Amino acid sequence: MTRDARAFWLRSPGLGEIRSVTLPEPGPDEVLVRTLHSGVSRGTETLVFTGGVPESQHAVMRAPFQEGDFPAPVKYGYLNVGVVEAGPARLRGRTVFCLYPHQTRYVVPAEAVTPVPDGVPAARAVLAGTVETAVNALWDAAPMVGDRISVVGGGMVGCAVAALLARFPGVRVELVDTDPARAAVAAALGVGFAPPDAATGGRDLVVHASATAAGLQRSLELLAPEGTVVELSWYGDRPVELSLGGAFHSGRLTVRGSQVGTVSPARARRSFADRLSLALELLADPAYDALLTGESRFAELPDVLDRLATGTLPALCHLITYDGE
C-alpha cells in the first residue's frame, strides 16, 4: 500500500505550501482514499488563507479533518472526492465524497465518506458540501409554491440556492449580483438575473449570500411586507452596519440566520448523513457544472489560493485535479 501522500498547508497567512505526509495503516473500520478532485470554496478558504478567521470563531470554523490551528500553520478544506483503495468491501473501488482537506491520499473512518451516486461525475461531486448548505438554507427558508424569490450574491452558495429554487413549481427566481458575468451562470441555472440597482422588488423571500453590508441592505429593500431575508453570509471579523429604518418595522420584515453546522430545526429528524446524501443525489443535474469555473493541478494550489485571495483569479468553485499526483 502507498504510505506516502502530499497535502496543502497554510504555512502563514497568505503563504501556502505542499508538504509530504506519511499515512497510517487503515484499521478495520477505516478507508484509504486516493483523491481525484478537491474544490476550493472561494469565500471561506480565502478568508482562512488571508488569516481572517476571528479568534472568537476559531473553534466554530474548524473543518472536520483540519490539522493545526488558525491562523496558521493549518491544513484546511472540506470538498474532496476520491476512490476508496482499501477498506470495507462495500466501499472498495467506490467513488466517495469526504469533508477532507486538499491531500493526495488520506485515511479516515469509513463512516466519514459518502458514496457518490453513479449518475454524478466525480468532478461535480466536489460541490456536495455547498449544495448541502443550500439544502439546509431552504429547509430554514421554507419557500412555497409560486413564491417570488431573490438570491442576492452569486457566489458558490448563492448559485447553489438559486439552482435548487429553480426546480420549485411556480417559483420565480432572480439572482442579484454586482458582477455582470454572473448573468451567464444564472441562465445556465435557469433563473433570472439583475444587478442590485435593477433588481425586482416585492419579493416574498430573499436569500442573502453576498457577505456585504450593502447586499444585506438591498435584500431588505427587495422584500414585500411580512417578507423574510435568510442570511447565509459569513463576515469573518468585519462589522456589518444595517439601517433598520424605512419599511423595516412598518413592513414587519424579518432577518433570519442560517448555518450549515446545525441541521435545520424544520428537519430535525434528518441526520447530517441524510442531508449530505440528498445533496449528492441533487448533483445528478448537469446545471451545477456552471458552478465549476476553473481547474488547476494540485501542485499549483499555493499559487491558486493566492490568486483567488487577491482577486486576480475569479471563480465560483475552482476545481483541483490529482491525476498522477
C-alpha positions, 0 to 999 in steps of 0.5 A: 500500500502507498504510505506516502501522500502530499497535502496543502498547508497554510504555512502563514497567512497568505503563504501556502505550501505542499508538504509530504505526509506519511499515512497510517495503516487503515484499521478495520473500520477505516478507508484509504482514499486516493483523491481525484478532485478537491474544490476550493470554496472561494469565500471561506478558504480565502478568508482562512488563507488571508488569516481572517478567521476571528479568534472568537470563531476559531473553534466554530470554523474548524473543518472536520479533518483540519490539522493545526490551528488558525491562523496558521500553520493549518491544513484546511478544506472540506470538498474532496472526492476520491476512490476508496483503495482499501477498506470495507468491501462495500466501499472498495473501488467506490467513488466517495465524497469526504469533508477532507482537506486538499491531500493526495491520499488520506485515511479516515473512518469509513463512516466519514465518506459518502458514496457518490451516486453513479449518475454524478461525475466525480468532478461535480461531486466536489460541490456536495458540501455547498449544495448541502448548505443550500439544502439546509438554507431552504429547509430554514427558508421554507419557500412555497409554491409560486413564491417570488424569490431573490438570491442576492450574491452569486457566489458558490452558495448563492448559485447553489440556492438559486439552482435548487429554487429553480426546480420549485413549481411556480417559483420565480427566481432572480439572482442579484449580483454586482458582477455582470458575468454572473448573468451567464451562470444564472441562465445556465441555472435557469433563473433570472438575473439583475444587478442590485440597482435593477433588481425586482422588488416585492419579493416574498423571500430573499436569500442573502449570500453576498457577505456585504453590508450593502447586499444585506441592505438591498435584500431588505429593500427587495422584500414585500411586507411580512417578507423574510431575508435568510442570511447565509453570509459569513463576515469573518471579523468585519462589522456589518452596519444595517439601517433598520429604518424605512419599511423595516418595522412598518413592513414587519420584515424579518432577518433570519440566520442560517448555518450549515453546522446545525441541521435545520430545526424544520428537519430535525429528524434528518441526520447530517448523513441524510442531508449530505446524501440528498445533496449528492443525489441533487448533483445528478443535474448537469446545471451545477457544472456552471458552478465549476469555473476553473481547474488547476493541478494540485501542485499549483494550489499555493499559487491558486489560493493566492490568486483567488485571495487577491482577486486576480483569479475569479471563480465560483468553485475552482476545481483541483485535479490529482491525476498522477499526483 
